[in-house]
C-alpha cells in the first residue's frame, strides 16, 4: 500500500513538473514614445504598451541552428497618430522560460509625432496616480480610444473601409 502511494506521489510530482516547464514565454513590449497599441501580426489587438504578452512555445519557431534562439512572428505598434511600426520576426536567444522585453521605436519622420508625445505624457500622468495596474491599463485603453475618435481606424489596413 505504501509503495503504491509513493508511486502515485512521484508520478503526480513529475506531471506537475512537466506541466510547469516552459510552455509559455513572457515578452513585455515597450514603445518609444510610450502608449502605442500592440497588435499581434495576425491583427489581434492586445493592449497599450507597456504590455506583457504570453506566447505558447508552439507559437515560437526554432531555427535549425545551434544558436539556441527562438523566433516569434512579431507584433505591430500603432500610435494614436496613426503611425505604426512592425517588429518583424523577434529573435529570442536563451531559455524560452526567460521573461523577455522588447522595445519598438516609432519612425520619427512619420507625421503627427507631437500627438504621440502628448499621449505618452498623459500615460505618465496616469502612472503617477496611486491606481492598481488594472485601473491604469483600463484608463490607458480608454485614453487611447478617446485620442483616436476623430481619426481613421488604426486597425484597418490601407484601402480597407471602416463600417459604421
C-alpha positions as CSV (number, residue, x, y, z in Angstrom):
1,X,0.0,0.0,0.0
2,X,2.8,2.4,1.0
3,X,4.7,1.6,-2.2
4,X,1.6,2.3,-4.4
5,X,1.1,5.7,-2.6
6,X,4.8,6.5,-3.2
7,X,4.5,5.8,-6.9
8,X,1.3,7.9,-7.2
9,X,3.2,10.8,-5.4
10,X,6.2,10.5,-7.7
11,X,4.0,10.4,-10.9
12,X,2.0,13.4,-9.7
13,X,5.2,15.3,-9.0
14,X,6.6,14.6,-12.4
15,X,3.4,15.5,-14.0
16,X,3.3,18.9,-12.2
17,X,6.9,19.5,-13.1
18,X,6.3,18.7,-16.8
19,X,3.3,20.9,-16.8
20,X,5.2,23.7,-15.2
21,X,8.1,23.5,-17.7
22,X,8.4,26.4,-20.2
23,X,5.1,26.1,-22.0
24,X,4.8,29.8,-22.3
25,X,7.2,32.7,-22.8
26,X,6.5,36.1,-21.4
27,X,7.5,39.1,-23.5
28,X,7.0,42.7,-22.3
29,X,6.6,45.1,-25.1
30,X,7.6,48.8,-24.7
31,X,7.3,51.5,-27.2
32,X,9.1,54.8,-27.8
33,X,7.2,57.0,-27.3
34,X,5.1,55.1,-24.8
35,X,1.5,54.3,-25.4
36,X,1.3,52.6,-28.7
37,X,-1.3,49.9,-29.1
38,X,0.3,46.4,-29.6
39,X,-1.3,44.2,-32.2
40,X,-0.2,40.7,-33.0
41,X,0.6,40.4,-36.7
42,X,-2.5,38.2,-37.3
43,X,-4.3,41.5,-36.5
44,X,-5.4,40.7,-32.9
45,X,-5.3,43.8,-30.7
46,X,-3.6,43.1,-27.4
47,X,-3.4,46.4,-25.4
48,X,-1.4,49.6,-24.7
49,X,2.3,49.3,-24.2
50,X,4.0,48.5,-22.0
51,X,2.2,45.2,-22.0
52,X,3.3,41.7,-21.2
53,X,2.1,39.0,-23.7
54,X,2.3,35.3,-23.2
55,X,3.4,33.2,-26.2
56,X,2.9,29.4,-26.2
57,X,6.1,27.6,-27.1
58,X,4.1,26.2,-30.0
59,X,4.0,29.8,-31.4
60,X,7.8,30.0,-31.3
61,X,9.8,28.8,-34.2
62,X,13.1,27.1,-33.6
63,X,15.5,27.5,-36.5
64,X,17.8,24.6,-37.3
65,X,20.8,26.3,-36.0
66,X,23.0,25.8,-32.9
67,X,22.5,29.4,-31.6
68,X,19.8,28.3,-29.1
69,X,17.5,31.0,-30.4
70,X,13.7,31.0,-30.8
71,X,11.7,33.2,-33.1
72,X,8.3,34.9,-32.7
73,X,6.1,36.1,-35.5
74,X,6.3,39.6,-34.2
75,X,3.9,42.4,-33.4
76,X,2.9,45.8,-34.7
77,X,2.8,49.0,-32.6
78,X,0.2,51.6,-33.6
79,X,0.3,55.1,-32.1
80,X,-2.7,57.4,-31.7
81,X,-1.4,59.5,-34.6
82,X,-1.9,56.5,-36.9
83,X,1.9,55.9,-37.2
84,X,2.8,52.2,-37.0
85,X,6.0,50.1,-36.8
86,X,6.2,46.4,-37.2
87,X,8.7,44.5,-35.2
88,X,9.2,41.8,-37.8
89,X,10.3,38.4,-36.6
90,X,11.6,38.6,-33.0
91,X,14.7,36.7,-32.1
92,X,14.9,35.4,-28.5
93,X,18.2,33.7,-27.6
94,X,18.4,31.5,-24.5
95,X,15.7,29.6,-22.5
96,X,12.1,30.1,-23.6
97,X,11.2,30.3,-19.9
98,X,13.0,33.6,-19.6
99,X,11.0,36.8,-19.2
100,X,11.9,38.9,-22.2
101,X,11.5,42.6,-23.0
102,X,11.3,44.2,-26.5
103,X,11.1,47.9,-27.4
104,X,9.5,49.1,-30.6
105,X,10.6,52.6,-31.8
106,X,8.3,54.9,-33.7
107,X,9.5,56.3,-37.0
108,X,10.3,59.8,-36.0
109,X,9.7,61.1,-39.6
110,X,6.1,59.8,-39.6
111,X,3.5,62.7,-39.3
112,X,2.0,63.9,-36.0
113,X,4.8,62.9,-33.7
114,X,3.6,65.7,-31.3
115,X,0.3,63.8,-30.8
116,X,2.1,60.7,-29.8
117,X,4.4,62.5,-27.4
118,X,1.4,64.2,-25.8
119,X,-0.3,60.9,-25.3
120,X,2.9,59.5,-23.8
121,X,2.8,62.3,-21.3
122,X,-0.9,61.6,-20.4
123,X,0.1,57.9,-19.7
124,X,2.9,59.1,-17.4
125,X,0.4,61.2,-15.5
126,X,-1.9,58.2,-15.1
127,X,1.0,56.1,-13.8
128,X,1.8,58.8,-11.2
129,X,-1.6,58.3,-9.6
130,X,-2.0,55.6,-6.9
131,X,-4.0,53.2,-9.0
132,X,-3.9,49.5,-9.5
133,X,-2.2,48.0,-12.5
134,X,-5.7,47.0,-13.9
135,X,-7.0,50.5,-13.4
136,X,-4.0,52.0,-15.2
137,X,-4.4,49.6,-18.1
138,X,-8.1,50.3,-18.3
139,X,-7.5,54.1,-18.2
140,X,-4.8,53.8,-20.8
141,X,-7.1,51.9,-23.1
142,X,-9.9,54.5,-22.6
143,X,-7.4,57.3,-23.2
144,X,-6.2,55.6,-26.4
145,X,-9.8,55.2,-27.6
146,X,-10.6,58.9,-26.9
147,X,-7.5,60.0,-28.7
148,X,-8.4,58.2,-31.9
149,X,-12.1,59.1,-32.1
150,X,-11.8,61.6,-34.9
151,X,-9.2,59.7,-36.9
152,X,-9.3,56.8,-39.4
153,X,-9.4,53.4,-37.7
154,X,-5.8,52.4,-37.0
155,X,-6.7,48.8,-37.2
156,X,-7.7,49.0,-40.8
157,X,-5.1,48.4,-43.4
158,X,-4.6,50.9,-46.3
159,X,-7.6,50.6,-48.7
160,X,-10.0,49.0,-46.2
161,X,-13.1,50.9,-45.1
162,X,-14.4,51.2,-41.6
163,X,-18.1,50.2,-41.5
164,X,-20.1,52.4,-39.0
